[in-house]
């Protein structure tokens, strides 16, 4: 594992974060590690979502949402079934 150091953190920011950590029963270090871990997971999720045609294609703009959802699920199921064959 690596160590991460953040310089020039204002006292007020550090105090606010320490207060939140204490309220959660955590050390400041464990709270910050949790925040960094969550942010890294979210960035990976965003990468996956950006590859999804629903996110990049404004299919929701003019279509009936329920109908579109059923069509997309059907297409997904077809792809999954092809992979199983």
N, C-alpha and C positions, 0 to 999 in steps of 0.2 A: 504494500500500500504506500501511497505517497502522502505527504503532508501538504496542506494548502494554507497559505498565510495571506491575510488581507491586511494591507496597510492603510493608514490614514482613516480609520473608521471613527466617525465623530462619537464623542462620549455619549451623547443622547441616544444615538442608534444602538450602541453597545448596551446601554442601560435598559432600553426598551426590550431588546432581544433577551437579555438576561432575565428580565421580569417575566416575559412570556415563558421562557424555559423553566424558571422556578415554579411558575403556576402550573406547569405540566409535570412537575416533579423530575425534571431533567437538568443535567448540567448544560451550560451554554454550548459546550462542544458537541454533546450528543444531539441537542436540538438543531444546531447548524448542520451537522452531518445529515440529519433527517431531512432538512430543507433542501440541501444539495442533492440528496438521493432522489427525492420527489421531483425536483426540477429536471434531473437527468431522465427519469422515467417519462415525464411529460414530453420532453423533446423527442424521445424515441416514438411515443404514441403519435405525435404530430407528424413525424416522418411517414409513418404507416398510413395515417389519414390522408396525407397529401397524395399518396399513390392510389387512393381509392377514387374511382371515376365519379362517385356521387359528390365528393368534396370539390373536385376540380371542374366538374360540369354542372352548370346551373340548371339542372334538370327540374328542380323544385319550383322554379320561377313561374312556369305557365301550366304545370300539370297538376292533376288531382293527386294529392300526396298519398292517399291510401292506395290508389291504383298503381302509382309509381313504386311504392314500397313493395307491393305484391309482385310486380314485374321484376324488381331487383332481387327479391328473395328467390323467385323462380330461377332466374339466371344464375344466382349463386349456387342454388341446389344442383342445377345441371352441371356446373363446373365441378362441384364436389363429387357428384356421382361419376363423372368422367375420370376423376383422379382415383377413385376406388376400383375402377375396372381394370 
